[in-house]
Amino acid sequence: MKTILLPALAISLALAATPATLAAEAHGHDGHGALQLQLDQGKKWATDAPLRQGMTLIRAALAQNEPAIRNGRLSAEQYQVLGATVEHHVARIVAECKLPPEADANLHVIVAELAAAADAMQGRSAEKPATGAKRAVNALGQYAAHFDHPGWKRIA
């Protein structure tokens, strides 16, 4: 019985996974559990070019839509596009970013939050799309607080 149920469970879980979830999981942090963000001995973690580029593009997409998000004027279709944009850049960060293990573990917390936010914006979770957008903006604030990204500006 166990040999039938385990493969069936694995298949159903794989089918339920979204691209953003898969990207976050592919980053290789299954053993980290609920890691709390922390600094590198009191300093921000170093970043690499793929991470900075991806986060800059996510920030630009969110900042461009921030007034409409804040005023509740973003349509469901616009949230879909914004969520897909965040998801795309998260996947590229996951694929291209190469940080040391400790920095990478901290980045995973932010990547997972951005992936969940992208899912919400695209209607793939119980959260409202607007909540997902705000969640993504908050994740960028955490990124700014924990990673050294020269010239980074927070979204108001």
Secondary structure, 3 states (H helix, E strand, C coil): CHHHHHHHHHHHHHHHCCHHHHHHHHCCCHHHCCCCCCCECCECECCCHHHHHHHHHHHHHHHHHHHHHHCCCCCHHHHHHHHHHHHHHHHHHHHHCCCCHHHHHHHHHHHHHHHHHHHHHCCCCCCCHHHHHHHHHHHHHHHHHHECCCCCCCCC
